[in-house]
Amino acid sequence: MGKPELNICINTLSFSQLKSKEAAGFEQAVMKCVEMGIKNIELNETDAKNKEHVLQLFNDVKNYGGRIVALTLGLNLLGGDVRSDEKYFNKVKNWIKVCSENECRVLRLKATPENSEAYSDKDFKLLYRNLLNILSSVEKNNVKVSIDTGETAYSNMNRLIEMIEDIGSEMIGMTLDTRIVNRLEDHKMLERVAPLVNHVTVKEDILKNPGRNILEKTLKALKTTAYTGYFSLEVSGARSIDDVSNYVNKLREILSL
């Protein structure tokens, strides 16, 4: 099997240092990035003022020749039971529709317990139920949901894997944070996780040694699954658009090896 198609996008969290710069607000930073050839953007809803601002950014990025390929919501899949809370469920469905209408194929949803502690049996059951409730909507709209559990579910990764496998839809997958790849490998879990990954996050420290070795391990595991999702770069130390561009070039160099 050949190399997977390696797509890079830049997370708007990377512009946090640029927002306060004179004449370099959030929108200007995003558009400048697109102008410089970094055309794939992951938009964090929390970086926008409101839903109307999100819709405006979809249009603005498109007009500049770029594309918002992933949207990360502030909504938490464990923040409400979509079966009993119709308002919450409708919010999720509306965002799925927004993604579909704007050709954004990945909706990244946080799924962390409200107390920020490790997953309990109740949390797993709630997440499973809520994912089943949005399944028909994501399949109808052809939008992939990427579950971002953070580290809270990693202590019981077997159960998380079994849950996603049981749902059995290519539209439901998980976000892989490359910083935990070594831990997954130590527990012989990386190969099991790889087929379920539909979004990968890369922090700036992973672009340096020994972090590069972690990224190479990730690539090796994803290569067996013909991964075609995005490697989303999240850098907190970028102080200029040139810094962002340099980080993207480093990631591109590593992925091309």
Protein Blocks (a to p, Z undefined) as FASTA:
>chain_A
ZZddddddddfklmmmmmmpghiafklmmmmmmmnopabccddfklpmblmlmmmmmmmm
mmnopacfbdcdfbdfklocfklmmmlmmmmmmmmmmmmmnopabdcdddddfklpacdf
klmmmmmmmmmmmmmmmmmnopacdddebjmlmmmmmlmmmmmmmnopakbccdddfklm
mmmmmnopmmmmmmmpcbdcddfklmpcfklmmmmmmmmmmmmnopabdcddddfkbcbf
klmmmmmmmmmmmmmZZ
